[in-house]
Amino acid sequence: GTIVVAPREFMEIVPNVNAEHANTARPVRLDAHEVARLAKKLAFHTGKAAWTFGTSFLVLVVPLIVQLHREEQLIELEKEQLGVLSQPSGGLVAE
């Protein structure tokens, strides 16, 4: 479109209605070079997204899993200790 520059208080963007390419819909054709470039770009951005996800997982989720595992082990240890303490003592057995 054409941009009409007015005084600083008021700016208006006026579309160019005489543009021929606006009314024609052509199918997009890609040659081998453009396909290779787009594939490379897609692979690059996919790699960046995978790296971001993997790093975020390591920083945020792995410590949480480790802490939950430690807590689970601590609860099991406490249950074991309570079980030992609540058993009647064997002491001396009269025969």
N, C-alpha and C positions, 0 to 999 in steps of 0.2 A: 504494500500500500504506500501511498504518498503521505509524508508527514508535513503538516503545515505548521510552521513555527510562528507563534503569536507572542504578544507581550508575556512577561513572566507570570502574570496573574492567571493567564488562561492558555492552556495548550490543548489542541484538538488533533486527533489522528483521523484522517479522512481516507477511506479505502479508495483504491484506484479502480473504478468500475469499467474502464476501457481495457483492462488486462485480458489478453486473449487466452493466456494459459490457465486462467481461473475457471473457464467454462469447459475445458477439454480434459477428460479423464483418460489418461493413457496407462496401460499396464506397465509396471516397473520391470525393467530388464536389467539383470545383473550379469556382467561378464565374469570370467573365471578369476580375474584379478580382484574384483570387488567381493566375490564370494570368499576368496581366500583371506582377504583383509577382514571381512566381517567374522569369519570363523576364528581368526586370530584374536580379534577384539573380544569375542564371546568367551573364548578360552581364558584370556587374561582376566576378564571380570569375574568369571566363574571361579578362577583360582584365588582371586582377592577375597571373594565372598567366603570360600571354603576356609581360607586362612583366618579371616575374621571370626568365623563361627568356631573353628577349632581353638583359637586362642581364648576366646570368651569362655568356651566350655572348660578349658584347663584352669582359667583364673577363677571362675565363679562356681562351677559345679563340682569339680574334683575335690576341693577342700571341704565342701559340704558332705560329700559321700564319705570322706575320711573321718570327719567329725561324727557322723551318724554311726559309722562302724565302731569307733572308739566308745561311744556312749552305749552301744549295744553290748560290747564286751564288758564294760563296767557294770551294767545291770546284771549280766550273767554272773559276774564275780560276786556281786552283792547277794544274789539269790543263793549262790553256793555257800557263802559265808554264813548267811542266816540259817541255811539248812544244817550246817555243821553245829551251829550254836544251839539250835532248837532240839537236837537229838538228845535223848537222855544219855548221861554219861555212863559208860560201860563199867567203870570202877572195878572193884573186886567182885568176882562172881563166886558165890558160895556153892560148893558142890556137895 
